[in-house]
Amino acid sequence: MAAIDCGTNSVRLLIADISEMSEISDVTRQMRIVRLGEGVDQTGRLSPAAIERTRLALADYAADIAKSGVDAARMVATSASRDAENAADFRAMVFDTLGFEPEVITGDEEARLSFAGAVRGLAAQSPYLVVDIGGGSTEFVLGSVGAADEVDAALSVDIGCVRMTERHLRADPPTPEQVAAAEADITAAVDRALVAVRGARARTLVGLAGSVTTVAALALGLPEYDPRRIHRARISAADVAKVTADLLAKTAEQRLASPVMHPGRADVIGAGALILRIIVERSGADSVIASESDILDGIALSLA
C-alpha cells in the first residue's frame, strides 16, 4: 500500500505491507518540507512556487511507488488545499504527476485518520485525546480503543505552526508582544476545540506530527533525531513548557544548531511548540505521549 499525506508544511510518503491483522511493516517512509501553504493565510491562494516544490517531491514519490509495485495508493491533502481558492490547479498537478487525484479531505476525516494511525498498538488509559499539530490546522479527536477503535468526537481548528508564524511570530526571534498575540489566538481556538470534543473526559493526551516529535526529541536531549526513541515517549508538561520557552527565545539559525532540528522546520517550530504547550495546559494534562504513527498510518490502514 502507498499512502501520501500532503499538508501545509510537508508532503510525506509511506509504502508498507499490511497484514491480515492490520499490522504495518514499513517499506519506506519519507518526508519533504515543501511549504505548500506558504502565504495562504494572507492571500487565500497556493503560490506557483509552492505547487512546483510539491510537484518535484511527488515526482520522486511516483517513481518509488512504481518501483515498489503497490496494490493500492491513496493521497490525502489537508489544510492548505482545503483553504486555497486555486485548489483545482493543485489537483490537476497531482493527477498529472501521480496518475490519480488527491482527496481533499475535511478536517473531521483528517482527525479520524490521524486517530486510527496514532492509537495503533498504544497501551495507555483511554479515552485518548489525540492532537495532530499541522502547518495550517490542528485536529482534536477524542476516542477509545476496544474491539474496534471508536471516535467519539473530532474537530479541526485553523491553528498550525506555519499559519501562526506567518500571522503573529514574524520577528526572529519573536517579540514578547507577538508571542502574547499568538497565545491569545491559540488559546481561544484550543478552548473551543476542547469543549467541542469534550476533552475533559480524556485520560491520555497523544500528540502527532513534526512539531510534537521535535519537542519530544529536544526534551529527551537526543544527540540526533531517532524515531524509535521518540515514538511513545511521555513528555511532562513542565518539559514541554521549558522547551517551548527556549525555542521562542532563539533565532531560526540558533534552532538549526540542534542536531534533531529539520532545516525546514526551524523557522516554524516555535509556533508549533507554543500550540502544544497551550493544549497541554488547557487540557489539564500532566504529560503528552509523542507518536511517530499518525495520519500516514491511518491512510495506509484505510486501504487494507
KEDO-48151 format. One record per residue (C-alpha): x, y, z. Coordinates in steps of 0.1 Angstrom, whole numbers, plus 5000, padded with zeros to 4 digits. Layout:
N
XYZ...
***
This chain:
304
500050005000501250354993499950645014500751015008499851295032500151645018499851915044500652285048504352235056505351895043504451605019505151255032505150905017504650565034504950245014504149955036503049595037499849545058499049205074495549055078495849165114496349525103500049525113502049775093505649695081507349995065509049955032509850325031508750635050509850975036509251345042509951655022509352015035507652185006505752465025502652425002500652655024503252945023501253265023497853105021496653265053497253615037496453555000494053275000495953104971498652844966501653014951503152874918506452824936504852614964502952404938506252344919508052244951505351994958505351864922509051784925508551584957505651394942507551314911510151134932507450964952505750844920509050674909509250494943505650384941506250244905509350054916507549904946504649764927502049864952498549724951496750044961497650404966495850704983496851064986495151305010495551675010494751875041494552225054496252445027494452254999491052305016491652675021493052774987491052944960493152774933492952424947491852304913495352394899496952184927494651884920495451894883499151894890498851594913496851404887499551484860502351374884500851064901498150954877495450984903493751274921494351364957491451354981491051704997489551575029487651755056489151835089486951585105488151305082491751425088491251385125489751035122492650915100495151065125493450885154493450555136497150585130498050715164496350465186497550155168499249945194499150215221498850075256497650365278494550475296491650575274489750775263492550935243492751295232494751285200496051625187497751655153499551985150500052065114501252365094497852515088495452345112495352135144493051835147491551735180489951385183488651205214488250835212488750495228490250165219488449835223487249575200487349855174488850195175485950435183486050805177483650995199484251355186486551535163487251895153489852075131490752435140492852685120495952695142499152555128502852625130503052795096499852985099500653115134504253205124503053405094500253565113502053655146505653545150507253755123510353875141513353645146513253575174509553675180508953975203507053935236504154125221504053885191504153575214501353725235499153775204499853425193499053285227495653465227494753335193495852985200494152975235490753075220490952805194492152535218489452615244486752605217488152265205488352115239484752205247483552065213485251725217484751705254488451695260488051695298487051325295490451225282492751015304495751035280496951315257498751195225500551435202501351385165503451545137506751715135506251995160505451745187508151495179510751765176509751905210510051545223513451505208514651825224513151735258514851395257518151555249518851325219522151355201520251305168516651265156515750905165512150795157512550475178513350675210510750945203507850705195505650665226507950885247506051055275507051425279506051615311504051935309507052115326509451985299507052105271506952445287510752465291511452355255508852605242510352895261513852805248512652785212510853115213513853285227516153175199516553275162515953025135519653005129520252915166517452655165519252495135522252425157520352155174521151815159517451705160516152005141514951955105516152255084512652305070511152325105513452575123511552885113508152755124508952525154508452805179504752835169504352455168505752415203503552705216500452535203501552215221502252395253498852565253497052235245498852065274498052355298494352405288493552035288494951995323497251705312500451645332502251495301501851415264502851095246504651165213503750935185505550875152502450685140499950935126497751015096500050835072499450505090495750585091495750635053497550305048495150115071492150265052493450095020493849745036
***
